[in-house]
Amino acid sequence: MTAAVQGTAVPAAFRLCDISKRFGAVQANRGVTFAVAPGTVHGLVGENGAGKSTLMAILYGYYQADSGHIEMQGQRVAIANSQQAIALGIGMVHQHFMLVDTLTCLDNVMLGAEPGFFLPASSRKVRAKLEALMQETGLQVRLDARVSELPVGDMQRLEILKALYRGAKVLILDEPTAVLTPQETLQLFETLRRLRALGTTILLITHKLKEVMALCDAVTVMRAGQVVQTRAIADTSTEDLALAMVGRKVNLGRVATPAQATTAASTRLAVQGLSLRGEKKGLALLSDISLSLQAGEIVGVAGVSGNGQSELLEVLSGMRVPATGRLQLGEQQFDAAAGHWLLPKLARELKLAHVPEDRHSCGMVMNFPAWETAVLGYQEQAQYRSGPAGLAMNQPRMREQTAAMQERFDVRPRDVNLGSSKFSGGNQQKLILAREIDQAPAVLLVGQPTRGVDIGAIEFIHQQLRLLRDAGCAVLLVSSELDEILALADRVIVMNGGRITGELGIEACDEQTLGLLMAQTVAQTTAAPADPAVLDPSAQPSAQHAERSA
């Protein structure tokens, strides 16, 4: 089989031919066929659960197709495992990096691919080859630095280098910008364009259609396990791609807020003078943060990742104790200087819900079935207890409630017993959101709600956050996506270097204005600080707190 490149028929870098794969009752892939031209960037898009990851796992040898075959450079090949895929010149960079934190960058590249038994000599050979690769591709990393010391962007560059070192001519990237800052994303794109110019074929799996339009030469859209279209980028648009992915028009823009009765503002959460220091050399992670959340509003927190937004959510949810600061949540007041701070368990009792940024490490236990994830943190509630004195878990009730959540939030598949790790990232996110929103919280803290989520699920999650706000909840939204902030927020707080550098009503916000505030290094807050009257330093919690836990 061939693909047209610059008017000349040449063999496709690879071609998937009538690939089908079933897992029990779930048909993950159904007769998938498409080809990728050599030396191009080809996008692969589709909703969560559309079958993209399964397809790539087949190409990389993790799974075997039930039917169909793979061709490379016009020749039919068998790929029984990842070693055979690597030998054929296929490399894969996973969304969750496959690196050993305690090893150096050099050691991570060598691991499993040592060129000889004598490690010092092998190390010199690998270093020389990597230095040549870095010079050729522009992928610069500190080879002697431990992975644990690297920013996320460097980890990703290391993963790409690792694949290229092993001889990858076809590079599969799974959601490569999901955890990158905007600056790191731009750097990645420059790297990928350079690799394309060097002849590398790149398959880009992403939910970000703007990135597809900016970077790719062609794009394949999947829905329900099938290919619904493959087009040159010049022949499509973000609107066309969204329609093909979801099967209907999708609106991710701003939605008019319904008229509400005029009532006195009700402060749901207020914090003043919040500061937090890191473990290394007393580094200030948060400095003099003051803010308040009112009932019936979404407050967006904008900023380049790593500027204190994550730490703010952790402190407000009780996961971390600040050095200084006072907090009011409902009728309860807390003072860090007095040694009293909010516990996650008490936060839930006070109707504060939290959707963490990292759903895998903080939002769920991956080997729990869905019904356990759906009640995690709320399992002590009376509705979930049974037996004498409520000592036993009411598992039938938990399963029943989980089934209702899955139906309401369109979690696929509708299986309460399926392991949490078996759901796609978007469906994991919807399950966590369902768990927290089901509690009808007074305050919702939500971090990166649509990271790694498909466009249809993004629209649904946005709708749920708006409904929660309209019901009177105060929502604090942390997102690295300015489009998301502009679509959802009523007020926007901008953070840089652990400080608030500005606060604006949404009517005064646009990407340029927010970008300028995001670049500031000195706090220039335009909003009034949280009302000191609701932060009485003499008020203390009524009892000593027990051990802090999530």
NORDAJO-V138863 format. One record per residue. NEAR is the number of other ideal C-beta (glycine too) atoms within 8 Angstrom. Layout:
NEAR ; NEAR
//
This chain:
9 ; 8 ; 13 ; 9 ; 10 ; 4 ; 4 ; 6 ; 5 ; 10 ; 9 ; 15 ; 14 ; 14 ; 12 ; 13 ; 10 ; 9 ; 16 ; 13 ; 14 ; 8 ; 5 ; 4 ; 3 ; 7 ; 8 ; 9 ; 15 ; 9 ; 9 ; 16 ; 10 ; 9 ; 9 ; 15 ; 15 ; 13 ; 9 ; 14 ; 11 ; 15 ; 14 ; 14 ; 15 ; 11 ; 12 ; 11 ; 9 ; 12 ; 16 ; 11 ; 9 ; 11 ; 15 ; 14 ; 9 ; 17 ; 13 ; 12 ; 12 ; 7 ; 8 ; 5 ; 11 ; 7 ; 6 ; 13 ; 8 ; 15 ; 13 ; 12 ; 9 ; 8 ; 6 ; 6 ; 8 ; 6 ; 13 ; 6 ; 8 ; 9 ; 7 ; 11 ; 13 ; 12 ; 6 ; 9 ; 10 ; 14 ; 15 ; 12 ; 13 ; 8 ; 9 ; 5 ; 8 ; 5 ; 10 ; 8 ; 7 ; 6 ; 10 ; 10 ; 13 ; 12 ; 9 ; 13 ; 13 ; 11 ; 9 ; 4 ; 8 ; 10 ; 6 ; 7 ; 5 ; 6 ; 7 ; 6 ; 8 ; 13 ; 10 ; 8 ; 10 ; 14 ; 10 ; 8 ; 9 ; 13 ; 9 ; 8 ; 12 ; 12 ; 6 ; 7 ; 12 ; 8 ; 11 ; 5 ; 12 ; 7 ; 10 ; 6 ; 10 ; 9 ; 15 ; 6 ; 5 ; 13 ; 7 ; 10 ; 12 ; 10 ; 12 ; 14 ; 12 ; 15 ; 13 ; 14 ; 15 ; 11 ; 12 ; 14 ; 12 ; 9 ; 8 ; 12 ; 10 ; 15 ; 16 ; 13 ; 11 ; 11 ; 11 ; 12 ; 11 ; 8 ; 7 ; 13 ; 11 ; 8 ; 8 ; 13 ; 11 ; 8 ; 9 ; 13 ; 11 ; 9 ; 13 ; 13 ; 10 ; 10 ; 12 ; 12 ; 6 ; 8 ; 8 ; 12 ; 15 ; 13 ; 12 ; 15 ; 13 ; 12 ; 10 ; 7 ; 11 ; 7 ; 12 ; 16 ; 10 ; 7 ; 11 ; 13 ; 8 ; 13 ; 14 ; 12 ; 13 ; 16 ; 13 ; 7 ; 11 ; 11 ; 10 ; 7 ; 7 ; 8 ; 8 ; 7 ; 12 ; 4 ; 5 ; 9 ; 6 ; 9 ; 7 ; 8 ; 14 ; 12 ; 11 ; 11 ; 15 ; 11 ; 6 ; 5 ; 6 ; 10 ; 6 ; 9 ; 5 ; 6 ; 8 ; 4 ; 7 ; 5 ; 3 ; 8 ; 3 ; 3 ; 6 ; 3 ; 6 ; 7 ; 12 ; 12 ; 14 ; 13 ; 15 ; 11 ; 9 ; 16 ; 13 ; 13 ; 8 ; 9 ; 2 ; 5 ; 4 ; 6 ; 7 ; 10 ; 9 ; 14 ; 9 ; 8 ; 15 ; 11 ; 13 ; 11 ; 13 ; 10 ; 11 ; 9 ; 11 ; 12 ; 15 ; 14 ; 14 ; 13 ; 12 ; 10 ; 10 ; 6 ; 11 ; 13 ; 12 ; 11 ; 12 ; 14 ; 16 ; 9 ; 15 ; 13 ; 13 ; 12 ; 10 ; 8 ; 6 ; 12 ; 7 ; 8 ; 14 ; 12 ; 15 ; 13 ; 12 ; 8 ; 3 ; 10 ; 12 ; 12 ; 11 ; 14 ; 5 ; 7 ; 5 ; 9 ; 12 ; 12 ; 11 ; 14 ; 7 ; 11 ; 13 ; 12 ; 6 ; 10 ; 11 ; 15 ; 12 ; 12 ; 13 ; 10 ; 10 ; 7 ; 13 ; 9 ; 5 ; 9 ; 10 ; 12 ; 8 ; 8 ; 6 ; 11 ; 10 ; 17 ; 12 ; 11 ; 14 ; 15 ; 13 ; 11 ; 8 ; 10 ; 9 ; 5 ; 7 ; 5 ; 7 ; 13 ; 12 ; 7 ; 7 ; 4 ; 4 ; 8 ; 6 ; 7 ; 8 ; 10 ; 7 ; 6 ; 10 ; 15 ; 11 ; 8 ; 13 ; 13 ; 10 ; 8 ; 14 ; 16 ; 8 ; 7 ; 12 ; 8 ; 12 ; 9 ; 7 ; 8 ; 7 ; 12 ; 7 ; 10 ; 9 ; 16 ; 6 ; 5 ; 12 ; 9 ; 12 ; 13 ; 13 ; 14 ; 16 ; 14 ; 18 ; 13 ; 14 ; 14 ; 15 ; 12 ; 12 ; 8 ; 10 ; 7 ; 12 ; 11 ; 15 ; 16 ; 13 ; 12 ; 12 ; 8 ; 14 ; 13 ; 10 ; 10 ; 13 ; 12 ; 13 ; 10 ; 15 ; 13 ; 11 ; 11 ; 14 ; 14 ; 8 ; 11 ; 15 ; 11 ; 8 ; 12 ; 13 ; 10 ; 7 ; 7 ; 14 ; 14 ; 14 ; 14 ; 15 ; 14 ; 13 ; 9 ; 7 ; 9 ; 7 ; 14 ; 15 ; 12 ; 10 ; 12 ; 12 ; 9 ; 13 ; 15 ; 13 ; 16 ; 15 ; 13 ; 8 ; 12 ; 13 ; 12 ; 14 ; 11 ; 11 ; 13 ; 8 ; 10 ; 4 ; 6 ; 12 ; 6 ; 7 ; 6 ; 10 ; 15 ; 9 ; 8 ; 14 ; 13 ; 7 ; 12 ; 6 ; 6 ; 9 ; 8 ; 9 ; 6 ; 8 ; 2 ; 9 ; 11 ; 9 ; 7 ; 5 ; 10 ; 14 ; 7 ; 7 ; 4 ; 5 ; 8 ; 8 ; 3 ; 4 ; 3 ; 9 ; 5 ; 3 ; 10 ; 6 ; 5
//
